[in-house]
Amino acid sequence: MAGHSKWANIQHRKGRQDEKRGKVWTRVIREIMVAARQGGGDLNANPRLRLAVDKAKAANMPADTIKRNIDKATGNLEGVNYEEIRYEGYGIGGAAIIVDTMTDNKVRTVAEVRHIFSKYGGNMGTEGSVAFQFKHCGQLILAPGTSEDQVMEVALEAGADDVIADDEGAIEVLTAPAAFEPVKHALEAKGLKPEIAEVTWRPENTIGLAGEEGARMQKLLDMLEDLDDVQDVFHNAEMSE
């Protein structure tokens, strides 16, 4: 199936994430601890923990650091308890934003998130105010030049919901959250390595923002992502240069 061009936006986002590698370990450690606390420390029985550990390994986190944080979360070592809180709001041009946080002080976190929304031209909404505009799903994106026919055959056989090629030839594979790992492993087994592979909140529709509006939206997103307690920021804006 054909889709609009998202490759430039994807590369832009990936580049910004690479610039912020200093925060990656902090965020991954929190994810490991929450996943282990909720689902136990057994990787074989805890898909969320497996995904967090995969992220940690991709960020070159040492195995003993990973184990130590799993032990903290499961009670084998003393550690901090983090709480997951999701905030929703609107950005420039009415673009929808979801902010996922992990915090040991929710009073501090909500104040910081609200301040950023207000200062940079957004509006914090109530629970459920924008979440309906997103779908919780697995998303795997392969670079232009990859064989769409091969991706489609492998992905659909492994349980993917849809395969979408954009105008630049990038291929997006969508799965149910539970099917993400089997589909990812099936693609990699055939030498089809995604550039991006994550369980995410994918917007059902996007809002195009250009020029000053796009720059203001990017600033708002950057400031939210820079908050220490923020794990992920999802939005439905497509910024053009």
Buried (B, 14 or more C-beta within 10 A) or exposed (E): EEBEBBBBBBBEBEEEEEEEEEBBBEBBBBBBBBBBBEBBBEBEEBBBBBBBBBBBEEEEBEEEBBBBBBBBBBEEEEBEEBEEBBBBBBBBBEBBBBBBBBBEEEEEBBEBBBEBBEEBBBEBBEEEBBBEBBBEBBBBBBBBEBEBEBBBEBBBEBBBBBBBBBEBBBBBBBBBBEBBBBBBEBBBEBEBEBBBBBBBBBBEEBBEBEEEBBBBBBBBBBBBBEBBBBBBBBBBBBBEE
